[in-house]
Amino acid sequence: MFIPSYKNIIYTDYPDQYKDLVSLLGQNINDAFNVCYKALAKKITLVDNMQGGLVTVSVKVDSNGNPLTKTTFQIDSSIQTLDGFQVIKALNTTSNSVYTTGCPFISYTQQSSNIILVNNISGLPANNTFQLTVMAYGH
């Protein structure tokens, strides 16, 4: 279903006795509906509209998925508690012919309000450096 456009509230469409009131309310209502219409018409982004954000981290793991070096990164300071990550891109920077073996899943510890320690990442081949782009979700 395609979202149909809507008609703005315009004070000239109303009788003279209501024009002042419609003019005052119309602008606020029109602005609110414009935002809702744009969101429903595929004009909303995760990064701009969710508490969380995109994070890029580079990591190399062993055969068990444990990082070979201590791997930490910073998330948006607006997140008080991290709910988890969703890996949206995994780029192998060691070899362009070696791919993930499954959807990477990050096990982590939240060190402080915005510092994350990576404990384990499943789905990555050992001894290949991957640049992971992840969406952090939190509240």
N, CA, C and O atoms as a GROMACS GRO file, in nm:
protein
  556
    1MET      N    1   0.085  -0.118   0.000
    1MET     CA    2   0.000   0.000   0.000
    1MET      C    3   0.089   0.124   0.000
    1MET      O    4   0.183   0.134   0.079
    2PHE      N    5   0.060   0.215  -0.086
    2PHE     CA    6   0.132   0.341  -0.093
    2PHE      C    7   0.059   0.443  -0.005
    2PHE      O    8  -0.064   0.453  -0.010
    3ILE      N    9   0.134   0.517   0.074
    3ILE     CA   10   0.076   0.619   0.161
    3ILE      C   11   0.034   0.739   0.076
    3ILE      O   12   0.118   0.802   0.012
    4PRO      N   13  -0.096   0.772   0.074
    4PRO     CA   14  -0.139   0.888  -0.004
    4PRO      C   15  -0.094   1.018   0.062
    4PRO      O   16  -0.074   1.023   0.183
    5SER      N   17  -0.079   1.120  -0.017
    5SER     CA   18  -0.044   1.250   0.040
    5SER      C   19  -0.165   1.304   0.115
    5SER      O   20  -0.277   1.257   0.096
    6TYR      N   21  -0.143   1.400   0.198
    6TYR     CA   22  -0.253   1.457   0.273
    6TYR      C   23  -0.261   1.606   0.240
    6TYR      O   24  -0.167   1.666   0.187
    7LYS      N   25  -0.374   1.662   0.273
    7LYS     CA   26  -0.397   1.804   0.246
    7LYS      C   27  -0.357   1.883   0.370
    7LYS      O   28  -0.400   1.851   0.481
    8ASN      N   29  -0.277   1.985   0.352
    8ASN     CA   30  -0.240   2.072   0.463
    8ASN      C   31  -0.362   2.150   0.511
    8ASN      O   32  -0.454   2.178   0.434
    9ILE      N   33  -0.359   2.184   0.637
    9ILE     CA   34  -0.462   2.271   0.693
    9ILE      C   35  -0.424   2.414   0.660
    9ILE      O   36  -0.321   2.465   0.705
   10ILE      N   37  -0.508   2.479   0.581
   10ILE     CA   38  -0.481   2.615   0.536
   10ILE      C   39  -0.594   2.705   0.584
   10ILE      O   40  -0.712   2.675   0.562
   11TYR      N   41  -0.559   2.813   0.649
   11TYR     CA   42  -0.661   2.900   0.710
   11TYR      C   43  -0.758   2.958   0.608
   11TYR      O   44  -0.872   2.989   0.644
   12THR      N   45  -0.717   2.974   0.484
   12THR     CA   46  -0.807   3.032   0.382
   12THR      C   47  -0.920   2.937   0.344
   12THR      O   48  -1.015   2.979   0.278
   13ASP      N   49  -0.912   2.810   0.384
   13ASP     CA   50  -1.018   2.714   0.356
   13ASP      C   51  -1.133   2.721   0.457
   13ASP      O   52  -1.232   2.649   0.443
   14TYR      N   53  -1.120   2.807   0.557
   14TYR     CA   54  -1.218   2.812   0.666
   14TYR      C   55  -1.285   2.948   0.671
   14TYR      O   56  -1.232   3.047   0.620
   15PRO      N   57  -1.403   2.952   0.734
   15PRO     CA   58  -1.475   3.080   0.747
   15PRO      C   59  -1.391   3.183   0.824
   15PRO      O   60  -1.306   3.146   0.906
   16ASP      N   61  -1.416   3.310   0.798
   16ASP     CA   62  -1.340   3.420   0.859
   16ASP      C   63  -1.332   3.410   1.010
   16ASP      O   64  -1.228   3.441   1.069
   17GLN      N   65  -1.439   3.367   1.073
   17GLN     CA   66  -1.442   3.363   1.220
   17GLN      C   67  -1.341   3.262   1.278
   17GLN      O   68  -1.304   3.272   1.395
   18TYR      N   69  -1.297   3.164   1.197
   18TYR     CA   70  -1.205   3.061   1.245
   18TYR      C   71  -1.062   3.076   1.192
   18TYR      O   72  -0.973   3.001   1.231
   19LYS      N   73  -1.041   3.172   1.104
   19LYS     CA   74  -0.911   3.183   1.037
   19LYS      C   75  -0.795   3.205   1.134
   19LYS      O   76  -0.688   3.146   1.115
   20ASP      N   77  -0.813   3.287   1.236
   20ASP     CA   78  -0.705   3.310   1.332
   20ASP      C   79  -0.669   3.182   1.406
   20ASP      O   80  -0.552   3.148   1.420
   21LEU      N   81  -0.771   3.110   1.452
   21LEU     CA   82  -0.748   2.985   1.525
   21LEU      C   83  -0.684   2.881   1.434
   21LEU      O   84  -0.588   2.814   1.473
   22VAL      N   85  -0.737   2.866   1.312
   22VAL     CA   86  -0.682   2.768   1.219
   22VAL      C   87  -0.538   2.804   1.182
   22VAL      O   88  -0.454   2.715   1.167
   23SER      N   89  -0.509   2.932   1.168
   23SER     CA   90  -0.373   2.975   1.137
   23SER      C   91  -0.277   2.937   1.250
   23SER      O   92  -0.165   2.892   1.224
   24LEU      N   93  -0.320   2.956   1.375
   24LEU     CA   94  -0.235   2.922   1.490
   24LEU      C   95  -0.213   2.771   1.502
   24LEU      O   96  -0.101   2.725   1.521
   25LEU      N   97  -0.320   2.695   1.490
   25LEU     CA   98  -0.309   2.550   1.507
   25LEU      C   99  -0.257   2.480   1.382
   25LEU      O  100  -0.187   2.379   1.391
   26GLY      N  101  -0.292   2.533   1.267
   26GLY     CA  102  -0.258   2.467   1.141
   26GLY      C  103  -0.110   2.443   1.122
   26GLY      O  104  -0.069   2.336   1.076
   27GLN      N  105  -0.027   2.542   1.157
   27GLN     CA  106   0.117   2.525   1.137
   27GLN      C  107   0.173   2.410   1.219
   27GLN      O  108   0.251   2.329   1.169
   28ASN      N  109   0.133   2.403   1.347
   28ASN     CA  110   0.181   2.293   1.433
   28ASN      C  111   0.130   2.158   1.384
   28ASN      O  112   0.205   2.060   1.380
   29ILE      N  113   0.004   2.152   1.348
   29ILE     CA  114  -0.053   2.026   1.300
   29ILE      C  115   0.011   1.985   1.169
   29ILE      O  116   0.046   1.868   1.150
   30ASN      N  117   0.028   2.080   1.077
   30ASN     CA  118   0.091   2.049   0.948
   30ASN      C  119   0.234   1.998   0.967
   30ASN      O  120   0.275   1.901   0.902
   31ASP      N  121   0.309   2.063   1.057
   31ASP     CA  122   0.447   2.017   1.082
   31ASP      C  123   0.448   1.875   1.136
   31ASP      O  124   0.529   1.793   1.092
   32ALA      N  125   0.360   1.845   1.230
   32ALA     CA  126   0.354   1.711   1.289
   32ALA      C  127   0.316   1.607   1.184
   32ALA      O  128   0.376   1.500   1.179
   33PHE      N  129   0.218   1.637   1.102
   33PHE     CA  130   0.178   1.542   0.998
   33PHE      C  131   0.285   1.525   0.892
   33PHE      O  132   0.301   1.416   0.838
   34ASN      N  133   0.359   1.630   0.862
   34ASN     CA  134   0.470   1.618   0.765
   34ASN      C  135   0.572   1.518   0.815
   34ASN      O  136   0.619   1.433   0.738
   35VAL      N  137   0.608   1.526   0.942
   35VAL     CA  138   0.705   1.432   0.999
   35VAL      C  139   0.652   1.289   0.993
   35VAL      O  140   0.724   1.198   0.952
   36CYS      N  141   0.528   1.269   1.033
   36CYS     CA  142   0.468   1.134   1.029
   36CYS      C  143   0.459   1.082   0.886
   36CYS      O  144   0.489   0.965   0.860
   37TYR      N  145   0.418   1.168   0.794
   37TYR     CA  146   0.406   1.127   0.654
   37TYR      C  147   0.542   1.085   0.599
   37TYR      O  148   0.553   0.982   0.533
   38LYS      N  149   0.645   1.164   0.626
   38LYS     CA  150   0.778   1.130   0.576
   38LYS      C  151   0.826   0.997   0.635
   38LYS      O  152   0.886   0.916   0.564
   39ALA      N  153   0.800   0.975   0.764
   39ALA     CA  154   0.842   0.850   0.828
   39ALA      C  155   0.774   0.731   0.762
   39ALA      O  156   0.837   0.628   0.738
   40LEU      N  157   0.646   0.743   0.733
   40LEU     CA  158   0.571   0.634   0.672
   40LEU      C  159   0.600   0.618   0.523
   40LEU      O  160   0.567   0.516   0.464
   41ALA      N  161   0.661   0.718   0.463
   41ALA     CA  162   0.694   0.714   0.321
   41ALA      C  163   0.842   0.678   0.300
   41ALA      O  164   0.904   0.722   0.203
   42LYS      N  165   0.898   0.597   0.392
   42LYS     CA  166   1.034   0.545   0.382
   42LYS      C  167   1.141   0.654   0.390
   42LYS      O  168   1.244   0.645   0.324
   43LYS      N  169   1.117   0.754   0.470
   43LYS     CA  170   1.214   0.862   0.484
   43LYS      C  171   1.272   0.866   0.626
   43LYS      O  172   1.318   0.971   0.672
   44ILE      N  173   1.270   0.754   0.695
   44ILE     CA  174   1.320   0.747   0.832
   44ILE      C  175   1.448   0.662   0.832
   44ILE      O  176   1.457   0.564   0.759
   45THR      N  177   1.544   0.699   0.915
   45THR     CA  178   1.668   0.623   0.923
   45THR      C  179   1.689   0.571   1.065
   45THR      O  180   1.645   0.633   1.162
   46LEU      N  181   1.755   0.457   1.076
   46LEU     CA  182   1.785   0.402   1.208
   46LEU      C  183   1.879   0.494   1.286
   46LEU      O  184   1.858   0.520   1.404
   47VAL      N  185   1.981   0.541   1.219
   47VAL     CA  186   2.084   0.620   1.287
   47VAL      C  187   2.025   0.748   1.345
   47VAL      O  188   2.060   0.786   1.456
   48ASP      N  189   1.938   0.814   1.270
   48ASP     CA  190   1.884   0.941   1.316
   48ASP      C  191   1.768   0.927   1.413
   48ASP      O  192   1.736   1.023   1.483
   49ASN      N  193   1.706   0.810   1.420
   49ASN     CA  194   1.581   0.800   1.493
   49ASN      C  195   1.575   0.691   1.599
   49ASN      O  196   1.468   0.665   1.654
   50MET      N  197   1.686   0.629   1.630
   50MET     CA  198   1.686   0.527   1.735
   50MET      C  199   1.795   0.560   1.836
   50MET      O  200   1.899   0.617   1.802
   51GLN      N  201   1.769   0.522   1.959
   51GLN     CA  202   1.874   0.537   2.059
   51GLN      C  203   1.970   0.422   2.037
   51GLN      O  204   1.938   0.306   2.065
   52GLY      N  205   2.083   0.454   1.988
   52GLY     CA  206   2.182   0.354   1.948
   52GLY      C  207   2.272   0.418   1.846
   52GLY      O  208   2.303   0.537   1.856
   53GLY      N  209   2.313   0.343   1.751
   53GLY     CA  210   2.395   0.400   1.646
   53GLY      C  211   2.484   0.298   1.581
   53GLY      O  212   2.501   0.186   1.629
   54LEU      N  213   2.541   0.340   1.469
   54LEU     CA  214   2.634   0.254   1.397
   54LEU      C  215   2.773   0.264   1.457
   54LEU      O  216   2.819   0.372   1.492
   55VAL      N  217   2.837   0.150   1.469
   55VAL     CA  218   2.973   0.141   1.522
   55VAL      C  219   3.053   0.053   1.426
   55VAL      O  220   3.002  -0.048   1.378
   56THR      N  221   3.176   0.092   1.400
   56THR     CA  222   3.265   0.009   1.318
   56THR      C  223   3.380  -0.036   1.406
   56THR      O  224   3.443   0.044   1.476
   57VAL      N  225   3.408  -0.165   1.401
   57VAL     CA  226   3.515  -0.221   1.483
   57VAL      C  227   3.595  -0.320   1.398
   57VAL      O  228   3.539  -0.396   1.320
   58SER      N  229   3.726  -0.317   1.416
   58SER     CA  230   3.815  -0.409   1.346
   58SER      C  231   3.858  -0.516   1.445
   58SER      O  232   3.899  -0.486   1.557
   59VAL      N  233   3.849  -0.643   1.402
   59VAL     CA  234   3.880  -0.753   1.495
   59VAL      C  235   3.934  -0.874   1.419
   59VAL      O  236   3.895  -0.901   1.305
   60LYS      N  237   4.024  -0.946   1.486
   60LYS     CA  238   4.076  -1.074   1.437
   60LYS      C  239   4.055  -1.173   1.550
   60LYS      O  240   4.091  -1.146   1.665
   61VAL      N  241   3.996  -1.289   1.517
   61VAL     CA  242   3.964  -1.387   1.621
   61VAL      C  243   4.039  -1.517   1.597
   61VAL      O  244   4.088  -1.545   1.488
   62ASP      N  245   4.048  -1.598   1.706
   62ASP     CA  246   4.106  -1.732   1.694
   62ASP      C  247   3.998  -1.830   1.650
   62ASP      O  248   3.887  -1.789   1.618
   63SER      N  249   4.030  -1.958   1.648
   63SER     CA  250   3.936  -2.060   1.600
   63SER      C  251   3.813  -2.075   1.690
   63SER      O  252   3.714  -2.136   1.649
   64ASN      N  253   3.818  -2.022   1.812
   64ASN     CA  254   3.704  -2.027   1.903
   64ASN      C  255   3.622  -1.898   1.902
   64ASN      O  256   3.522  -1.887   1.972
   65GLY      N  257   3.665  -1.799   1.823
   65GLY     CA  258   3.594  -1.672   1.816
   65GLY      C  259   3.642  -1.569   1.916
   65GLY      O  260   3.583  -1.461   1.928
   66ASN      N  261   3.748  -1.601   1.989
   66ASN     CA  262   3.802  -1.506   2.087
   66ASN      C  263   3.895  -1.407   2.016
   66ASN      O  264   3.980  -1.449   1.938
   67PRO      N  265   3.880  -1.278   2.042
   67PRO     CA  266   3.970  -1.179   1.980
   67PRO      C  267   4.115  -1.208   2.016
   67PRO      O  268   4.146  -1.243   2.130
   68LEU      N  269   4.204  -1.194   1.918
   68LEU     CA  270   4.347  -1.219   1.942
   68LEU      C  271   4.410  -1.106   2.023
   68LEU      O  272   4.511  -1.128   2.090
   69THR      N  273   4.353  -0.988   2.018
   69THR     CA  274   4.398  -0.876   2.102
   69THR      C  275   4.275  -0.818   2.170
   69THR      O  276   4.163  -0.830   2.120
   70LYS      N  277   4.297  -0.756   2.283
   70LYS     CA  278   4.186  -0.694   2.356
   70LYS      C  279   4.116  -0.594   2.262
   70LYS      O  280   4.179  -0.504   2.207
   71THR      N  281   3.987  -0.613   2.247
   71THR     CA  282   3.910  -0.531   2.152
   71THR      C  283   3.801  -0.456   2.229
   71THR      O  284   3.709  -0.516   2.284
   72THR      N  285   3.813  -0.326   2.230
   72THR     CA  286   3.712  -0.241   2.291
   72THR      C  287   3.672  -0.134   2.191
   72THR      O  288   3.747  -0.101   2.098
   73PHE      N  289   3.554  -0.081   2.210
   73PHE     CA  290   3.510   0.032   2.129
   73PHE      C  291   3.407   0.111   2.207
   73PHE      O  292   3.355   0.066   2.309
   74GLN      N  293   3.379   0.228   2.156
   74GLN     CA  294   3.290   0.322   2.225
   74GLN      C  295   3.156   0.330   2.154
   74GLN      O  296   3.151   0.334   2.031
   75ILE      N  297   3.048   0.331   2.231
   75ILE     CA  298   2.914   0.350   2.176
   75ILE      C  299   2.865   0.489   2.213
   75ILE      O  300   2.927   0.557   2.296
   76ASP      N  301   2.757   0.530   2.154
   76ASP     CA  302   2.698   0.661   2.179
   76ASP      C  303   2.671   0.680   2.328
   76ASP      O  304   2.618   0.590   2.394
   77SER      N  305   2.707   0.794   2.380
   77SER     CA  306   2.693   0.820   2.524
   77SER      C  307   2.548   0.831   2.568
   77SER      O  308   2.520   0.830   2.688
   78SER      N  309   2.453   0.843   2.474
   78SER     CA  310   2.312   0.850   2.513
   78SER      C  311   2.258   0.714   2.557
   78SER      O  312   2.152   0.707   2.619
   79ILE      N  313   2.330   0.607   2.525
   79ILE     CA  314   2.288   0.473   2.566
   79ILE      C  315   2.336   0.447   2.708
   79ILE      O  316   2.456   0.445   2.734
   80GLN      N  317   2.243   0.428   2.798
   80GLN     CA  318   2.278   0.394   2.936
   80GLN      C  319   2.304   0.245   2.951
   80GLN      O  320   2.398   0.203   3.018
   81THR      N  321   2.218   0.165   2.888
   81THR     CA  322   2.233   0.020   2.892
   81THR      C  323   2.226  -0.033   2.750
   81THR      O  324   2.130  -0.007   2.678
   82LEU      N  325   2.326  -0.107   2.711
   82LEU     CA  326   2.330  -0.165   2.577
   82LEU      C  327   2.248  -0.294   2.578
   82LEU      O  328   2.268  -0.381   2.662
   83ASP      N  329   2.155  -0.304   2.483
   83ASP     CA  330   2.073  -0.424   2.471
   83ASP      C  331   2.135  -0.528   2.379
   83ASP      O  332   2.108  -0.647   2.393
   84GLY      N  333   2.218  -0.483   2.285
   84GLY     CA  334   2.285  -0.577   2.196
   84GLY      C  335   2.324  -0.513   2.066
   84GLY      O  336   2.308  -0.392   2.045
   85PHE      N  337   2.377  -0.596   1.977
   85PHE     CA  338   2.426  -0.551   1.848
   85PHE      C  339   2.364  -0.635   1.738
   85PHE      O  340   2.322  -0.748   1.759
   86GLN      N  341   2.359  -0.576   1.621
   86GLN     CA  342   2.323  -0.648   1.500
   86GLN      C  343   2.431  -0.616   1.397
   86GLN      O  344   2.449  -0.500   1.359
   87VAL      N  345   2.502  -0.718   1.353
   87VAL     CA  346   2.607  -0.697   1.253
   87VAL      C  347   2.539  -0.678   1.118
   87VAL      O  348   2.463  -0.764   1.073
   88ILE      N  349   2.567  -0.563   1.053
   88ILE     CA  350   2.504  -0.536   0.924
   88ILE      C  351   2.604  -0.545   0.808
   88ILE      O  352   2.565  -0.545   0.692
   89LYS      N  353   2.734  -0.552   0.841
   89LYS     CA  354   2.836  -0.565   0.737
   89LYS      C  355   2.960  -0.628   0.799
   89LYS      O  356   3.001  -0.591   0.909
   90ALA      N  357   3.019  -0.722   0.728
   90ALA     CA  358   3.143  -0.785   0.771
   90ALA      C  359   3.237  -0.787   0.652
   90ALA      O  360   3.218  -0.864   0.558
   91LEU      N  361   3.338  -0.704   0.656
   91LEU     CA  362   3.434  -0.691   0.546
   91LEU      C  363   3.567  -0.752   0.588
   91LEU      O  364   3.629  -0.707   0.684
   92ASN      N  365   3.610  -0.852   0.515
   92ASN     CA  366   3.738  -0.916   0.543
   92ASN      C  367   3.847  -0.828   0.483
   92ASN      O  368   3.853  -0.810   0.361
   93THR      N  369   3.933  -0.774   0.567
   93THR     CA  370   4.040  -0.687   0.519
   93THR      C  371   4.172  -0.763   0.501
   93THR      O  372   4.273  -0.705   0.461
   94THR      N  373   4.171  -0.893   0.531
   94THR     CA  374   4.289  -0.978   0.511
   94THR      C  375   4.284  -1.046   0.375
   94THR      O  376   4.384  -1.047   0.302
   95SER      N  377   4.169  -1.102   0.341
   95SER     CA  378   4.154  -1.176   0.215
   95SER      C  379   4.013  -1.155   0.162
   95SER      O  380   3.915  -1.177   0.233
   96ASN      N  381   4.004  -1.113   0.036
   96ASN     CA  382   3.870  -1.092  -0.021
   96ASN      C  383   3.806  -1.222  -0.069
   96ASN      O  384   3.698  -1.218  -0.130
   97SER      N  385   3.868  -1.335  -0.044
   97SER     CA  386   3.808  -1.463  -0.083
   97SER      C  387   3.768  -1.549   0.037
   97SER      O  388   3.727  -1.663   0.020
   98VAL      N  389   3.780  -1.495   0.158
   98VAL     CA  390   3.740  -1.567   0.279
   98VAL      C  391   3.622  -1.491   0.340
   98VAL      O  392   3.630  -1.371   0.367
   99TYR      N  393   3.513  -1.564   0.360
   99TYR     CA  394   3.389  -1.502   0.405
   99TYR      C  395   3.348  -1.553   0.543
   99TYR      O  396   3.404  -1.650   0.594
  100THR      N  397   3.251  -1.486   0.602
  100THR     CA  398   3.200  -1.530   0.731
  100THR      C  399   3.140  -1.670   0.716
  100THR      O  400   3.093  -1.708   0.608
  101THR      N  401   3.142  -1.745   0.824
  101THR     CA  402   3.085  -1.880   0.823
  101THR      C  403   2.943  -1.881   0.874
  101THR      O  404   2.877  -1.985   0.874
  102GLY      N  405   2.895  -1.769   0.917
  102GLY     CA  406   2.760  -1.752   0.967
  102GLY      C  407   2.741  -1.606   1.003
  102GLY      O  408   2.834  -1.525   0.993
  103CYS      N  409   2.623  -1.573   1.045
  103CYS     CA  410   2.598  -1.435   1.087
  103CYS      C  411   2.679  -1.408   1.213
  103CYS      O  412   2.658  -1.474   1.315
  104PRO      N  413   2.770  -1.312   1.209
  104PRO     CA  414   2.852  -1.286   1.328
  104PRO      C  415   2.764  -1.245   1.447
  104PRO      O  416   2.675  -1.161   1.433
  105PHE      N  417   2.792  -1.302   1.562
  105PHE     CA  418   2.722  -1.269   1.686
  105PHE      C  419   2.827  -1.226   1.787
  105PHE      O  420   2.924  -1.298   1.811
  106ILE      N  421   2.808  -1.110   1.845
  106ILE     CA  422   2.906  -1.052   1.937
  106ILE      C  423   2.862  -1.076   2.082
  106ILE      O  424   2.754  -1.033   2.123
  107SER      N  425   2.947  -1.143   2.157
  107SER     CA  426   2.930  -1.152   2.302
  107SER      C  427   3.020  -1.045   2.363
  107SER      O  428   3.136  -1.033   2.324
  108TYR      N  429   2.967  -0.968   2.455
  108TYR     CA  430   3.039  -0.850   2.504
  108TYR      C  431   3.013  -0.827   2.652
  108TYR      O  432   2.924  -0.887   2.712
  109THR      N  433   3.094  -0.737   2.707
  109THR     CA  434   3.074  -0.686   2.842
  109THR      C  435   3.075  -0.534   2.833
  109THR      O  436   3.164  -0.475   2.772
  110GLN      N  437   2.976  -0.473   2.893
  110GLN     CA  438   2.971  -0.326   2.896
  110GLN      C  439   3.058  -0.280   3.012
  110GLN      O  440   3.020  -0.294   3.128
  111GLN      N  441   3.176  -0.225   2.980
  111GLN     CA  442   3.276  -0.187   3.080
  111GLN      C  443   3.233  -0.064   3.160
  111GLN      O  444   3.247  -0.059   3.282
  112SER      N  445   3.182   0.035   3.090
  112SER     CA  446   3.131   0.158   3.153
  112SER      C  447   3.010   0.199   3.072
  112SER      O  448   2.960   0.121   2.990
  113SER      N  449   2.962   0.319   3.093
  113SER     CA  450   2.840   0.359   3.024
  113SER      C  451   2.853   0.353   2.873
  113SER      O  452   2.754   0.332   2.804
  114ASN      N  453   2.974   0.372   2.819
  114ASN     CA  454   2.984   0.369   2.674
  114ASN      C  455   3.107   0.294   2.619
  114ASN      O  456   3.138   0.308   2.501
  115ILE      N  457   3.175   0.218   2.702
  115ILE     CA  458   3.289   0.137   2.656
  115ILE      C  459   3.249  -0.010   2.657
  115ILE      O  460   3.202  -0.063   2.757
  116ILE      N  461   3.268  -0.075   2.542
  116ILE     CA  462   3.230  -0.215   2.523
  116ILE      C  463   3.356  -0.300   2.504
  116ILE      O  464   3.444  -0.265   2.425
  117LEU      N  465   3.362  -0.410   2.576
  117LEU     CA  466   3.471  -0.508   2.561
  117LEU      C  467   3.414  -0.628   2.485
  117LEU      O  468   3.315  -0.687   2.527
  118VAL      N  469   3.477  -0.662   2.374
  118VAL     CA  470   3.434  -0.778   2.295
  118VAL      C  471   3.493  -0.903   2.359
  118VAL      O  472   3.615  -0.915   2.372
  119ASN      N  473   3.407  -0.997   2.399
  119ASN     CA  474   3.452  -1.123   2.459
  119ASN      C  475   3.469  -1.232   2.354
  119ASN      O  476   3.564  -1.311   2.359
  120ASN      N  477   3.375  -1.236   2.257
  120ASN     CA  478   3.376  -1.342   2.158
  120ASN      C  479   3.289  -1.299   2.040
  120ASN      O  480   3.191  -1.226   2.056
  121ILE      N  481   3.329  -1.345   1.920
  121ILE     CA  482   3.246  -1.322   1.802
  121ILE      C  483   3.237  -1.453   1.725
  121ILE      O  484   3.337  -1.503   1.674
  122SER      N  485   3.117  -1.507   1.719
  122SER     CA  486   3.098  -1.630   1.641
  122SER      C  487   3.078  -1.593   1.495
  122SER      O  488   3.038  -1.482   1.462
  123GLY      N  489   3.107  -1.689   1.406
  123GLY     CA  490   3.081  -1.670   1.264
  123GLY      C  491   3.194  -1.610   1.183
  123GLY      O  492   3.180  -1.590   1.063
  124LEU      N  493   3.308  -1.582   1.247
  124LEU     CA  494   3.421  -1.526   1.174
  124LEU      C  495   3.530  -1.631   1.160
  124LEU      O  496   3.562  -1.700   1.257
  125PRO      N  497   3.588  -1.646   1.040
  125PRO     CA  498   3.700  -1.738   1.023
  125PRO      C  499   3.821  -1.690   1.102
  125PRO      O  500   3.846  -1.570   1.114
  126ALA      N  501   3.895  -1.784   1.156
  126ALA     CA  502   4.012  -1.752   1.240
  126ALA      C  503   4.121  -1.683   1.159
  126ALA      O  504   4.138  -1.706   1.039
  127ASN      N  505   4.194  -1.597   1.228
  127ASN     CA  506   4.314  -1.531   1.176
  127ASN      C  507   4.291  -1.444   1.053
  127ASN      O  508   4.382  -1.424   0.972
  128ASN      N  509   4.172  -1.393   1.038
  128ASN     CA  510   4.139  -1.296   0.934
  128ASN      C  511   4.087  -1.171   1.004
  128ASN      O  512   4.004  -1.180   1.094
  129THR      N  513   4.135  -1.057   0.963
  129THR     CA  514   4.087  -0.932   1.022
  129THR      C  515   3.959  -0.891   0.951
  129THR      O  516   3.955  -0.881   0.828
  130PHE      N  517   3.856  -0.867   1.029
  130PHE     CA  518   3.728  -0.822   0.976
  130PHE      C  519   3.696  -0.683   1.028
  130PHE      O  520   3.718  -0.652   1.146
  131GLN      N  521   3.645  -0.601   0.940
  131GLN     CA  522   3.590  -0.472   0.980
  131GLN      C  523   3.439  -0.493   0.988
  131GLN      O  524   3.372  -0.512   0.886
  132LEU      N  525   3.388  -0.489   1.110
  132LEU     CA  526   3.245  -0.512   1.132
  132LEU      C  527   3.174  -0.379   1.149
  132LEU      O  528   3.219  -0.293   1.225
  133THR      N  529   3.064  -0.364   1.079
  133THR     CA  530   2.975  -0.250   1.101
  133THR      C  531   2.854  -0.305   1.174
  133THR      O  532   2.786  -0.394   1.124
  134VAL      N  533   2.829  -0.251   1.291
  134VAL     CA  534   2.721  -0.304   1.374
  134VAL      C  535   2.628  -0.191   1.417
  134VAL      O  536   2.668  -0.076   1.433
  135MET      N  537   2.501  -0.228   1.434
  135MET     CA  538   2.402  -0.136   1.489
  135MET      C  539   2.391  -0.169   1.636
  135MET      O  540   2.359  -0.282   1.674
  136ALA      N  541   2.416  -0.068   1.720
  136ALA     CA  542   2.404  -0.085   1.864
  136ALA      C  543   2.265  -0.044   1.906
  136ALA      O  544   2.217   0.062   1.868
  137TYR      N  545   2.199  -0.128   1.984
  137TYR     CA  546   2.066  -0.097   2.036
  137TYR      C  547   2.074  -0.081   2.186
  137TYR      O  548   2.140  -0.160   2.253
  138GLY      N  549   2.010   0.018   2.238
  138GLY     CA  550   2.014   0.040   2.381
  138GLY      C  551   1.900   0.124   2.432
  138GLY      O  552   1.812   0.165   2.356
  139HIS      N  553   1.904   0.147   2.560
  139HIS     CA  554   1.803   0.235   2.621
  139HIS      C  555   1.867   0.312   2.735
  139HIS      O  556   1.801   0.393   2.800
   0.00000   0.00000   0.00000
